[in-house]
Amino acid sequence: QVQLVESGGGLAQAGGSLRLSCAASGRTFSMYYVAWFRQAPGKEREFAAGSTHYADSVKGRFTISRDNAKNTVYLQMNSLKPEDTAVYYCAAPKNYVTDYRSPQRYDYWGQGTQVTVSS
């Protein structure tokens, strides 16, 4: 069992930066593939980043990293755009997944953190 808690969201101006954190419980955290998803109002939840994978919309601007000693995964978001406004979730699957972009493949989810980017 893994519990995930996000933090670090907030308000940023276009071109600014934010860093999100996803703190996890569980001794086997280092074994999990942890991804970041986001969901804008009226839109479906979409994959943003996971391990070395990035959505085209964030590639070159967002960087995912992890500190297994702290059981934490980070999402550094630079050059933010108003279209990055969404609730951001971290998620982890119980088992290895090949379709890492599909939210349905993930079993553990955090509660989400709001990111708002003003123009």
N, C-alpha and C positions, 0 to 999 in steps of 0.2 A: 504494500500500500504506500502511496506517495501523496503527500499534500503539498500544494503549490500556492504561494502567496506572492502576488505582484506588488510592486511599489515603484514610485518615481515618475508617475504621470503628472500632468499639469498643463499649464498654458505656456505656449512659446510663440514667438513671432516667426514668420516665414524667414528661412535662412538660419534660424537658430538650431540649438541642439538640446536633446534630452537623453538621459540614460535611464532605462527601465531595469529593474531587478526582479528576478524570480527566485524566491527562496524556497527550498524544498526540504521536506523531512524524509527520512528513510536512509538507511545505511547503504543501500545499493544505488544511490542517486547517480553515481558515476557511470552506471551501466545504461542509463536511460538516454534515449534520443529526446532532447527537449526542443520544442519549436515555439515560435511566436506566431500567433494569429492576430488578426484585427477585424473589427466589425464596425462599419460606419452605419449611421442611421438609415434604415430602409434598404440596406444591402446585406448580402450573405457574408458569413464569416469567411475570411480568406487567409491563406498562408502568407506570412511575411518573410520568415527566416527560420532556419534550423540547421545546426552543424555548419556545413559549407554551402548550404543551399539558400538561395535568395530569390524572392519574387523579382521579376524584371522591374517592377515599379519602385523597388527600394535598392536595387543593386548599385553599389558604388556610394551609397549614402548611409546605409545601415550596416552595422557589424555586430554579429552575435559572438559572445565569448562565454566561457564558464570557468568557475573556480570550484573544483570538486572538493577542496578542503573546506570551503565555506558552504558547500551544497547550494551554490547560487549560479544562475545563468543571467547574463546581462544582454541588453540590446541597446547599443549606442546608436542614436539616431542623429545624424547631421544633415545640414542643408534641408531642413524640414520645409514641407509645402502644406498649404491648406488642405490638400487632398489626403494628407496623412492623418487628418483628424478622424479618430475612431476610438473605440474601447479596445485595448490591447490585452490579449490573454497569452499566458504560457500554458503549454500542454505537453503531456508525455504519454506514449503508448505503453501498454504492458509488455508487448513483444515487438520484435523487429518489424518494421513496415517498409514496404517498397513505395507505396503511394503516399509519401510523406506530406503531400499537399492537401490531402483530403482530411477535413476535420473529423470525419466519421471513424478514422483509424485511431484516434486518440482516446484514452480511457480516463486520464487525469487532467483536470483543468483548474486553473486559478479562478479567482472571482473577477478578475479584470481590473484594469486601471485606465482612466480616461486620459487621452492625449488630445489637446485642442491646439491647432495652429492657426494663428490669425494672420491675415494678409496685410 
